[in-house]
Amino acid sequence: MYRALVGGGLALLVLGLFLGIMLPESIPGSGTAIPCGTPWNPSYAAADDEAIVDRLTNGVQGASDYRAECRDAFGSRSSVAIMITILGGIGLAAAAVVRHQSAAGDQSKSEIGNELP
């Protein structure tokens, strides 16, 4: 039980961190992809720069809101990554409780055995 909780907890924790930190998102711009950062560390500088260029070339009415497109590109991935990471943390905490209870149970069994004549 302890090993399953540790393994599952670590796997969920790593998956959540991977989804939230390691997978950058980008959106199509006018000619090139615009990097948006990651869900937990968004970077809108390139989107803002592209929006300025878009406004200068197309006018205000034809300009795209690249910042909003970046936020939309993240979608629910940020929420999913947070929930998976929290579940991994809960699994590791449960493993620590199981380990502590197991150690306490072993100690009480040895004390009971010492009391017998």
Order of alpha helices (4+ residues) and beta strands (2+ residues): alpha-beta-beta-beta-alpha-alpha-alpha
